Structure formats: structure tokens, C-alpha cells
Amino acid sequence: MRSVVWKHAVAAAALFNVVAVASAMAADDPELVAKAKREGVVNWYFSNQSAEVLADGFTKKYGIPVNRLRNGSTSQTLKLINEFRANHVVADVLDITIGVPTLVEAGVLIPFELENAKGVDPQYKDPKGYWVATMMFVQMPALNSDIVPAKDRPKTLDDLLLPMWKDKLVWNPGGSTGATGFIANILTSRGEEKGMEYLQKLKGQNVRSIDISSRAIADQIIAGEYTLGLGLLQNQAQVSQAQGAPIESLRLEPLLATTAMVGLTAKSPHPNAGRLFAEFELSQEGQMLYAKNYFAVRKDVPPPPGLVEADRATLNVLSPDDMNNNFEHWTDVYNKLFR
């Protein structure tokens, strides 16, 4: 079920629907590289701050500067549709976590093939060719390791329902992390009926909702303001822990994973540069840049610190369609039970 905002955006953009199939070229095909260099620049819309390392790597390799615009996925979706409607497309390539089906329906994205996507598992690719996943955001609870002794730390999701955790849990209410991500993981892994039974019990734990980013919640856990945070990104705790901070992520399986997707825009001002950027993003070199903090989608790229290759089999991966069709439902569950 789409949000009301997205529904209106799609309806407004429907008259401008354009479908163009981009032909596939080899990743480092000299002709593609030459055309991209003649275009001279690539405009990249993205939503994940840590992904900026990719732009630096691309420019270093090809000498093509990357104009970057970072925004949240929902804002990015509306901006892309408005630019498309105005016949003034700026983005050549985009990376986004929520809203891809909306952009496809609006005609903003075109189907494409990438040489470097051929070895990517089919579950991380759109069968119609409109997107390819680039990385996975793995969510894990995290706690203050100075406050909670090792013997008392939860080993399973059901341990979070123990009396000792009442009034000690915290999450943020917005986005795909925090409350929404945690609820999505429970309902999709346990099924609606058993999942709702779990969430009803969790309601009795008086989980505190703080309207700040998951990164800010991790920082407050480190500071001792809160004991245990739900729906945090795996790298947030592990990077801080490696720097000596008193925070530890908890492997309470299944671990939820959501994907970032790359897409190419219709009416792109630099179509070859956009395609070359997407190829670089799915190359082993580009994926290694992502893997410093996130799960890469290529199997020949090792997982980030603290997670192992075997974890791929235990990840609860939500597709773009899962997110788009169910996000409003998961938000409603939060509003009814936890607000």
C-alpha cells in the first residue's frame, strides 16, 4: 500500500509516462567510457551518507566528477517525479531505499542491463530490469556494554520480553529503521498472527520512542542515556565499538536486511556517465567500498566486520515491493500499539 503522498505523485505523473530500454554494454567497454568522459559529469541522487565513498572511487578511476545530492528516500522520490513532470530531469543515476515501484509506475526510471549485475543473485534484481540492489542495510539491536553484563544480554528476540527489559528499550519511530524496521521483521518472519502476539507483549515493555535518527540513538546508548536500542544499523554499533565505545550489537536472528537500489532515469542529461557509474557501483571494486560498512550483494565481496558470510542465509531480506506494499501497514501497527 503506497503512502498518500506517493499516490498523488504517481497520479500527477502518469500523463508523462515514458518507457525506454537502455542497451547493455560491458562495464569497462572503451566506447562507454569514452562517451561518459565526453559527457563530462554524472549527477547522482542518493540517500545514504556513507555511500559517498563510491563517488570518490568513481572519480579517481575515471576522472569524471560526480555532482551529488543527498536526500531522504521519500523526499527524493517526490523530487524525481516533479523534475520528470517538468521535463527537467537532473539525476542520471539514483540510489534509493523506498519508492522504487512508485518511480517505475511514474515513468521516471528506465529498464536496463549491467554487465556487472550478471553475477548478482536474482533476488537482488528486478526481473523487469528497473533496479539492481547495491547493498544491504542489516539491522541489529545494540546495548550499552558497560551497563549490561554479558550474562544478562539477550540471546533471542523473545528475551526482549523478559521483565528485566521493561522501561529499558528505545527506538526511533520513522523511516525503515527503528520501530518500523523492527515491526516489519517480526511480522514478516513470524507471520501476521504470531507476530502481532509478540508485538502485543512488547507493548507491555514500554518501549520509548525518540524522534531522532538511529545514529543519534546509538550515540545516546554509548553515553548511557539509554540501555538498549531496537532497529539500529549494524555498522553504527560496530564502528563505534571498534573505536572503544561501550556499545555492542546483538545477533538476534533473524536479522532484518533492507536494500539500496540503483536505477537509471528517463531523459537523463548524461546517460552514458550514469550507466558507467552504475556499472562501477556493481563492480567488485565498487562493492568493496560499500563492504566497509554494509553487506555487498556480490558474493565475491566479503561481509562487513562483525558479520560472516554464513549470515546471508539467515537474513530476512525485504524487497522494494515488500517495503512499498507494506510500509504503511507497519507504520499503522506502530501507531496503534506504541504511540
N, C-alpha and C positions, 0 to 999 in steps of 0.2 A: 504494500500500500504506500503510495507516494505522499509526501507532505503536501499540505495545501499550497504552499508557495511553488513547489515544483509542478503541481498540476496546472496552475495558472501560467507558469512559464512555458510549459510544453504546449498548451493550447494557443498561446500567442505566437509561438514559433512554428507551428505546424504548417502555415502557409509558405514557409521558406524552406521546407524540407528538400534537401539535395543529397543524392547518393552518388558517390564517386568511388570507384575501386582503384586503389593505388597498387601499381605493379610492384612485384618483389624484385629486389636487387641484392646482390651479395653484399655482406656487411662492409667490407673494405674495397668494394668494386671501385676501380680508379675513376670510372665515369661518374659514379655517385659522389665520390669525394670531390672531384673537380667541380661538379655542378654546385655542391654545397659551399665550396670555397668562393665560387663566383657570386653566390647569394650573399656571402659576407657576414652573416649573423644568424642566430637562431633565437626565437622568442619562446621561452619556456614558462608555462604556468604550473605551479606545484604547490603542495600543501604541507610538506614535511621539511622542517628546517634542516634536519640532519642530512637531507639528500643533496644539499648544496655542494658537497664534496664531488658529486658526479659532474657538475658543471665545470668545476676547476679541472678535473681529469680530462674532460672532453676538449676544453680549450688548449690544454697542454699538449694533447695528442694531435689535434687537427689545426690549431691556430685560429679557430673560429670562435669569436666571443659569444657569450650566452647572456642575453637580456633575461633577467629573472623577475618573476612576480609571484610572491608567496601570499596565499590567502587560504582561509578555511575552505573545505570542500563544498559546503553549501553556498557560500558567497562566490566561490569560483564557478560553480555551475551556473548561477544566475548571470554572472559577468559574461561568461562564454556565450550564453544564449542571447543576451542583449547585443553583444557585438555581432553575432551572426545575423540577427534580425536587422541590424542597422547596416548590414553589408560592409562592416568594418572589422574584419577578423584580424586580431593582433597575434594570438598564440599560434605557433606552428606545431607544438607538441605540448602535451599536458600530462601531469601525473596527479591522480586524484583517488580518494578512497571511497567516497559516497557520491552517487549521482550519475554514474556512467550510463545506466539504461535510459535515464532521462535525456542525456545528451545525444544518445543514439536516436531516440524517437524524435528529437527536435531537429535532427539532421546536422548537428554540429560536428559529429565525428564521421570519419570515412573508414570502411574496412581496408585492411592492409595485411601484408605478409612481411615478416622479417626473417632474414637468414638465421640470425642468432636465436630466434624463437623456435626453430625446428626441433631442438632437443629438449624444450621445456615440456614438462608433464602436461597432458591435455587438460587436467583440472585447473590449471592456471592460465588457460587461454580461452577466449571466446570462440566457440565453434563457427560463428559468423564472421569472425575476423576484426571486430571493432576494438578489442583491447587485449593486452597481454599483461599479466601480473608481473611486477618487477621485484617485489619483496614482500615479506610478511611481517606484520607487527604482532608479536606474541605478548599476550597479557598474562601477568602473574601477580598475585598478592605479594606485598612486601611488608616487613615489620622492622621495628627498631630492635636491633640485636643486643643493645645494652639493657633494654627494659625487659625483654622476654628471654629467659634462659632456654637453652637448647631443648631441655626435656619437656618444656611446655609448648613448643611451637607446633602448629597444626600440621598434620601429615596428609589429611584429606579435606575435601571441601565440606564434608559433614562435620569435621572437627570445629569448623567455624560456628556451629550451632551450640557448642558447649557453653554452659553458664559462665565460664571464665572470660568469654569474649563479649559478654553483654556490655554495651556502652563503650567499647574499645575499638570499634570498626569505623572506618571512614571511607568515603568515595566522592568523586565529583559527579554531578548529575547530567552533564551534557556530553555531546559527541559520541564517538563509538567506543571510547574507553570508559573507565569508571562504572557507574551504575548500569548504563545501557549495555556495555560490553559484558559485564558480569551476568546480568539478567539473560542476555542473548545466549551466553554459554550454557547456563543452567537449562533453559527451555529447549535449546536445540540438542543438547547432549542427553538429557533425561526424558525428553518428551514433555508435552504441554501439561498433562495431568500431574505426573510426578514432580515436574519442575515447579509447578505452582505450589505444590505441597511444601517443597523445600523453601521457596521464597516466602510463604506464609510464616514458616518457622523463623526465617532470617529476619522478618519484620519485627519479631519479638526481641531481637538483639539490639534494637535502637541504633541502627547504622546511621552515622552522622553524615549529612550531605553538605559539602563545602563547594561553593561555586567558584572554583579556581581550577587551573589546569592540573593534569595528573602529575606533571613535573613539579609543580608547586606543592602538591600533596606529598610527594616523595621528599621534598626538602623539609617539610614540616615534620615528617616522620623522623628524619635524621636529627632534627632539632629537639625531638622529644615531645612535641606538641600533641602528636597522635601516636597510637601504638601500632596499628595495622591498617594498611590501605588496600582496598579491593580494586581490581581492574587497572592496575598500573602497567606501563610498558616494561617489558623485561629488561631492556637496556638501561632504563633510568636507575634502577636499583643497582645493577651490576657494575655500571660505570662508576657510580658513587662509591660502592663498596670497594672497588679496586683502588680508589683514591684514599681509602682509610675511613670512610664514613660508616657509622653504626647502622647499616641497613642491610637487610638480606631478603632476597626474593624467595618465594616458596613455590615449589613444584607440586601444585595441587592439580592433578590431572582430572579431566582433560584440560589442556591449555588452549585458550581461545587464540585463533590467529585470523586477522583480517588482512586484506591485501591492498597494496597500492597498485594502480594500473596505469600503463602508458597508453595514450591514444593520440591519433593524428587528426588535425582539424580540416574540415572542408574550407575552401577558399583561403588556404594558408598562404601568407606572403612569401614564405621561404620553405617550400615543400621538401626540397632535397636536403636542406640542412636539418629540418625536423626529422626526416626519415633517418639520416645519419646519426642524429642524437639518440633516437630510439634504438637503433642498432647497437650503439655504444652502451646504452643502458642495459641491454640484454647480453652483451658480450661477457666473457669471463673476467676481463679487466674491469668493466663497469660494475659487475656483480661483486667483485672483491671489495670495491669501495663501499658498497652497501653493507657487506657482511661484517664490517667492523662493529656494527650495532644491530643489524637485523638479519633475519633469515633470508638468504637469497633463494630464488626459485630454481636456479640451476643446480643440478645435483653434483656438479664438479667443483662447486664452491663450498668450502666448509662453513658450518654454522657459527654464529657469534659466540663469544666467550660465555661459558656457563651452561650452554646447551650442546647437545650432542646429536649426531646425525640420526640416531635411532628415534629421536623425538618427533621426527617428521610423521611417523606412523601414528603418534598419539595426539597430534594437533587436531583441534576442531576448527577446520578452516571454513570460514564463511565467504561465499562468493559474492560478487557485486549484486547479483539478483537477490540473494538472501538478505543482504543489507537493505537494498532498495525496497523489497516487498514487505519486510518485517520490522523495519526500524521504528515506524510509528506505533506498532503493536507493543514493542519492547518499552518504548517511552511511556505508553499508556499504563503498562504494568507498573512501572516505576511510580508514576503519578498517583495511581490508586493505592499502592501499598506503602510507599516510603515517603511521600511528601508530607 
